[in-house]
């Protein structure tokens, strides 16, 4: 068997596995947004705003399809989380409309009236929060993601992380098909201007700050959007962009290096969530001619030298067998890690630094050397000069 044939057989096997997993009583193509009004005790509600470049769907209870629109569209949804929710998981209904006592279900879903309706909704949600919580959390999904998947995954992340602020999903026109990688990539490309406008809308909304989590191919969209901005506009936007997290980046390493050089160092720096056992990015690398993807690149110190904070999630258990969605599990421990990262930005050393941790030091470990190494009982490793997050491992 030739090397090419071996690659093709390997790709087919992985793709078939993914297809089988996708069909196990989950991933509803239609009907996920028909409101479920069944009463259930112990549930919690996550209310999300949606910006999309998808076309509206004619299927009942679906809102948007995987086809491209020529402009932004908007919606607001409320997703119910069941009392038996497991961190990192989406409890999909076996069939619609689902049981809110056991499943994540939609409580309400409706379109918003254009740009003005979206901007008004963001301002309304910000005004309803305490001043310290008047921030925005923007999520950009990745390849092979149905509209319902993007919404439900973001609801899960918001619930597990207990993140403050207004949740906004930017969902571009992915068809949710393993075989449509090139279509998805082109859909991400044509969404750059719309994402740029969305970032500017959020920065001008009155929010104290805007935090971004992008996953997989969505990281390429985020980086390309930043890259295309004129420097003065990017500099102005960066005053509100307080945290950019790129999870499992499906970006050619050489392309990423070029993007980072063009964008320049940001303050705070971009955070990369990588995993060296990411099977989906192994396939992506194959499709891309064998080029390394950032999300499973082993030159993490090289990436840190470009100005990024690199967090290795290889030892973290994720919700999928492809090991591509570990950010969903990271949501539950992310706030604890953020506590460490925010303590004086870890720029001091020795006993002074240890003292600055205060009460957090009792739970999250202690400084162990003058080069500012922090021992933390979390299944992640952080690499960025001069900080090294040493984990307890598994």
Long-range contacts (C-beta under 8 A, 24 or more apart in sequence): 7-286, 10-286, 11-283, 11-286, 11-287, 14-279, 14-282, 14-283, 14-322, 15-178, 15-179, 15-283, 17-321, 18-144, 18-178, 18-280, 18-322, 19-178, 21-320, 21-321, 21-322, 22-178, 25-92, 25-94, 26-90, 26-92, 27-92, 27-146, 27-148, 27-149, 27-176, 28-92, 28-93, 28-96, 28-146, 28-148, 29-62, 29-146, 29-148, 29-176, 30-57, 30-59, 30-60, 30-61, 30-62, 31-59, 31-60, 31-61, 31-62, 31-96, 31-97, 32-61, 32-62, 32-96, 32-106, 32-148, 32-151, 32-152, 33-61, 33-62, 33-63, 33-77, 33-106, 33-109, 33-148, 33-151, 34-60, 34-61, 34-96, 34-97, 34-106, 35-106, 35-107, 35-108, 35-109, 36-80, 36-97, 36-98, 36-100, 36-105, 36-106, 36-107, 37-107, 38-97, 38-99, 38-100, 38-105, 39-100, 40-80, 40-82, 40-83, 40-99, 40-100, 40-101, 41-83, 41-101, 42-82, 42-83, 42-101, 43-80, 43-81, 43-82, 43-83, 43-100, 43-101, 44-80, 44-81, 44-159, 45-78, 45-79, 45-80, 45-81, 45-107, 46-78, 46-79, 46-81, 46-155, 46-158, 46-159, 46-167, 47-76, 47-77, 47-78, 47-79, 47-125, 47-167, 48-76, 48-77, 48-78, 48-79, 48-151, 48-154, 48-155, 48-158, 48-167, 48-168, 48-169, 49-74, 49-75, 49-76, 49-112, 49-118, 49-121, 49-122, 49-125, 49-166, 49-167, 49-168, 49-169, 50-74, 50-75, 50-76, 50-77, 50-151, 50-168, 50-169, 50-171, 51-118, 51-168, 51-169, 51-170, 51-171, 51-194, 51-198, 52-147, 52-169, 52-170, 52-171, 52-172, 52-173, 53-171, 53-172, 53-173, 53-187, 53-190, 53-191, 53-194, 54-147, 54-171, 54-172, 54-173, 55-173, 56-111, 57-147, 61-96, 61-106, 61-109, 62-147, 62-148, 63-109, 63-111, 63-147, 64-147, 64-171, 65-147, 66-146, 66-147, 66-173, 66-174, 66-175, 66-176, 66-177, 67-173, 67-175, 68-173, 68-187, 68-190, 69-173, 71-194, 72-115, 72-118, 72-194, 72-197, 72-198, 73-111, 74-111, 74-112, 74-113, 74-114, 74-115, 74-117, 74-118, 74-121, 75-109, 75-110, 75-111, 75-112, 76-108, 76-109, 76-110, 76-112, 76-121, 77-106, 77-108, 77-109, 77-110, 77-151, 78-106, 78-107, 78-108, 78-109, 79-104, 79-105, 79-106, 79-107, 79-151, 79-152, 79-155, 80-104, 80-105, 80-106, 80-107, 81-155, 81-156, 81-159, 85-156, 85-159, 87-160, 87-329, 87-331, 87-332, 88-156, 88-160, 88-318, 88-319, 88-328, 88-329, 88-331, 88-332, 89-156, 89-319, 89-328, 90-149, 90-152, 90-153, 90-156, 90-319, 92-152, 104-152, 104-155, 104-156, 115-201, 118-201, 119-201, 119-205, 122-166, 122-168, 122-201, 122-202, 122-205, 122-207, 123-205, 123-206, 125-166, 126-166, 126-205, 126-206, 126-207, 129-164, 129-165, 129-166, 131-208, 132-164, 132-208, 133-164, 133-165, 134-165, 134-206, 134-207, 134-208, 135-164, 135-165, 135-166, 135-207, 135-208, 135-209, 135-210, 135-211, 135-242, 136-165, 136-166, 136-168, 136-202, 136-205, 136-207, 136-209, 136-210, 136-211, 137-163, 137-164, 137-165, 137-166, 137-167, 137-168, 137-211, 137-213, 138-168, 138-169, 138-170, 138-198, 138-199, 138-202, 138-210, 138-211, 138-212, 138-213, 139-167, 139-168, 139-169, 139-170, 139-212, 139-213, 139-214, 139-215, 140-170, 140-171, 140-172, 140-195, 140-212, 140-213, 140-214, 140-215, 140-218, 140-219, 140-221, 140-222, 141-169, 141-171, 141-172, 141-174, 141-215, 141-216, 141-218, 142-174, 142-214, 142-215, 142-216, 142-217, 142-218, 142-219, 142-248, 142-250, 143-174, 143-181, 143-184, 143-185, 143-216, 143-217, 143-250, 143-284, 144-174, 144-176, 144-177, 144-178, 144-180, 144-181, 144-184, 145-171, 145-174, 145-176, 146-174, 146-176, 147-171, 147-176, 149-176, 150-174, 153-325, 153-328, 156-328, 156-331, 157-213, 157-327, 157-328, 157-331, 160-328, 160-331, 160-332, 161-331, 161-332, 161-334, 161-335, 162-335, 163-211, 163-335, 165-207, 165-211, 166-207, 168-198, 168-202, 170-195, 170-198, 170-218, 172-218, 172-221, 174-217, 181-284, 181-287, 184-217, 185-217, 185-220, 188-217, 188-218, 188-220, 188-221, 188-224, 189-221, 189-224, 191-221, 192-221, 192-224, 192-225, 192-228, 195-221, 195-222, 195-225, 196-225, 196-228, 196-229, 199-225, 199-237, 199-241, 200-233, 200-237, 202-240, 203-236, 203-237, 203-239, 203-240, 203-241, 207-240, 209-240, 209-241, 209-242, 209-243, 210-240, 210-241, 210-242, 211-241, 211-242, 211-243, 211-244, 211-245, 212-241, 212-243, 212-244, 212-245, 213-245, 213-247, 213-327, 214-244, 214-245, 214-246, 214-247, 215-247, 215-248, 215-325, 215-327, 216-247, 216-248, 216-249, 216-250, 216-280, 216-295, 216-324, 217-250, 219-246, 219-247, 219-248, 219-249, 219-250, 219-251, 219-294, 219-295, 220-249, 220-250, 220-251, 220-255, 222-246, 223-249, 223-251, 223-256, 223-259, 223-263, 224-259, 226-259, 226-263, 227-259, 227-262, 227-263, 234-263, 238-266, 238-267, 241-266, 242-268, 243-268, 243-271, 244-270, 244-271, 245-270, 245-271, 245-273, 245-327, 246-270, 246-271, 246-272, 246-273, 246-294, 247-273, 247-295, 247-326, 247-327, 247-330, 248-273, 248-274, 248-275, 248-278, 248-280, 248-281, 248-295, 248-296, 248-324, 248-325, 248-326, 248-327, 249-274, 249-293, 249-294, 249-295, 250-280, 250-281, 250-284, 250-293, 250-294, 250-295, 251-293, 251-294, 251-295, 252-288, 252-291, 252-292, 252-293, 252-294, 253-291, 253-292, 253-293, 253-294, 253-297, 253-299, 254-291, 256-294, 256-303, 257-306, 260-306, 260-307, 260-308, 261-306, 264-307, 265-307, 266-307, 269-307, 269-308, 269-309, 269-384, 270-307, 270-308, 270-309, 271-308, 271-309, 271-311, 272-303, 272-308, 272-309, 272-310, 272-311, 273-311, 273-313, 273-326, 273-327, 273-330, 274-300, 274-310, 274-311, 274-312, 274-313, 274-314, 275-312, 275-313, 275-314, 275-316, 275-318, 275-323, 275-324, 275-326, 276-312, 276-314, 277-314, 277-323, 278-322, 278-323, 278-324, 278-326, 279-321, 279-322, 279-323, 279-324, 280-322, 280-323, 280-324, 281-324, 300-383, 301-383, 304-383, 304-384, 304-385, 305-385, 308-384, 309-341, 309-382, 309-384, 310-382, 310-383, 310-384, 311-337, 311-380, 311-381, 311-382, 311-383, 311-389, 312-380, 312-381, 312-382, 312-383, 313-379, 313-380, 314-381, 315-379, 315-380, 315-381, 315-391, 315-393, 315-394, 316-379, 316-380, 317-379, 330-380, 333-378, 333-379, 333-380, 336-363, 336-364, 336-376, 336-378, 337-376, 337-378, 337-380, 337-382, 337-389, 339-364, 340-364, 340-374, 340-376, 340-389, 346-372, 346-374, 346-387, 347-372, 348-372
